[in-house]
Amino acid sequence: MAAKELKALVDIGTSLGYTGEDLKQWLNDERMRIDREKEKHQEEEKKRAFELEKLKIEAEKESERMKLESEAEKAKNEAEAERAKIRRLNATFV
């Protein structure tokens, strides 16, 4: 904890009427509370970053799936066109 933060906490504790050992205990409790809040915030940030990365991966997978579907549909259409062409040629020779 930075010196300015500690001084601010001491000032707050003093203004709340804490002195001596009570002030030390209050400072210790406040520092622990602040540390827990920081940890909680860091965990939330990690979770958000993880979820964002997860969404990116899912979007990439979906994009790839759509691309493959499009390519498969194109190949299907090309094959159907080729079969139709062959049928027309066969019909010409009959």
LUMDOTI-587192 format. One line per 2 residues: number of its first residue (from 0); their letters; for each residue x, y, z of C-alpha. Coordinates in steps of 0.001 Angstrom, whole numbers, padded with zeros to 6 digits, always signed. Layout:
NUM	A	X:Y:Z | ...
This chain:
0	MA	+000000:+000000:+000000 | +001349:+003385:-000948
2	AK	+002312:+005895:+001718 | -000428:+008314:+000634
4	EL	-003057:+005598:+000923 | -001780:+004573:+004355
6	KA	-001765:+008182:+005540 | -005318:+008614:+004280
8	LV	-006397:+005492:+006176 | -004673:+006706:+009344
10	DI	-006473:+010044:+008995 | -009810:+008298:+008490
12	GT	-009227:+005946:+011433 | -008201:+008844:+013624
14	SL	-011261:+010849:+012603 | -013389:+007832:+013520
16	GY	-011894:+007986:+017002 | -009454:+005075:+016835
18	TG	-006148:+005438:+018685 | -003239:+003200:+019641
20	ED	-003892:-000522:+019298 | -007459:+000053:+018130
22	LK	-006138:+002214:+015269 | -003569:-000455:+014365
24	QW	-006261:-003143:+014340 | -008618:-000958:+012308
26	LN	-005812:-000222:+009809 | -005011:-003909:+009548
28	DE	-008688:-004770:+008994 | -009063:-002046:+006355
30	RM	-005929:-003120:+004507 | -007151:-006705:+004471
32	RI	-010562:-005567:+003201 | -008928:-003490:+000456
34	DR	-006714:-006434:-000516 | -009761:-008721:-000745
36	EK	-011539:-006176:-002937 | -008491:-005926:-005203
38	EK	-008303:-009720:-005475 | -011998:-009905:-006251
40	HQ	-011615:-007231:-008924 | -008629:-009039:-010463
42	EE	-010564:-012325:-010530 | -013496:-010599:-012223
44	EK	-011144:-009105:-014802 | -009610:-012528:-015463
46	KR	-013065:-014021:-015823 | -014124:-011277:-018259
48	AF	-010948:-011769:-020304 | -011551:-015528:-020364
50	EL	-015172:-015069:-021469 | -014091:-012613:-024171
52	EK	-011498:-015065:-025479 | -014099:-017827:-025369
54	LK	-016516:-015698:-027422 | -013776:-014935:-029963
56	IE	-013012:-018635:-030361 | -016696:-019490:-030727
58	AE	-017108:-016771:-033355 | -014101:-018080:-035270
60	KE	-015510:-021617:-035141 | -018898:-020398:-036344
62	SE	-017263:-018443:-039156 | -015267:-021497:-040201
64	RM	-018395:-023683:-040062 | -020310:-021236:-042241
66	KL	-017397:-021083:-044692 | -017299:-024886:-044920
68	ES	-021073:-025033:-045400 | -020820:-022440:-048167
70	EA	-018032:-024354:-049875 | -019986:-027608:-049585
72	EK	-023088:-025959:-051050 | -021007:-024522:-053901
74	AK	-019483:-027945:-054616 | -022946:-029521:-054531
76	NE	-024279:-026928:-056979 | -021299:-027398:-059285
78	AE	-021751:-031186:-059219 | -025457:-030805:-059967
80	AE	-024676:-028465:-062864 | -022160:-030972:-064211
82	RA	-024718:-033810:-063961 | -027286:-031658:-065779
84	KI	-024725:-030917:-068491 | -023994:-034627:-068885
86	RR	-027733:-035420:-069083 | -028145:-032805:-071834
88	LN	-025223:-034278:-073756 | -026611:-037798:-073352
90	AT	-030014:-036624:-074507 | -028390:-035144:-077631
92	FV	-026887:-038512:-078622 | -030059:-040540:-078121
